[in-house]
């Protein structure tokens, strides 16, 4: 989680995302790491750079006026 769990729409916390690298060391390369919390087109690249494999984007997609455009905006960053 790159936010405090409990509710959607929170801002991505880079300090929390920095833990992804530590988790990667613990889990190894063969396991997928899902990153949830504040994922949107402006934060997806960082989550992937930190080692995330699967991005969970709730508010960025379901809160968007155009869901297709929101998904298409995320894909190049991931």
Rosetta blueprint (number, residue, H / E / L):
1 X L
2 X L
3 X L
4 X L
5 X L
6 X L
7 X L
8 X L
9 X L
10 X L
11 X L
12 X L
13 X L
14 X H
15 X H
16 X H
17 X H
18 X L
19 X H
20 X H
21 X H
22 X H
23 X H
24 X H
25 X H
26 X H
27 X H
28 X L
29 X L
30 X L
31 X L
32 X L
33 X L
34 X E
35 X E
36 X E
37 X L
38 X L
39 X L
40 X L
41 X L
42 X L
43 X L
44 X H
45 X H
46 X H
47 X H
48 X H
49 X H
50 X L
51 X L
52 X L
53 X L
54 X E
55 X E
56 X E
57 X L
58 X L
59 X H
60 X H
61 X H
62 X H
63 X L
64 X L
65 X L
66 X L
67 X H
68 X H
69 X H
70 X H
71 X H
72 X H
73 X H
74 X H
75 X H
76 X L
77 X L
78 X L
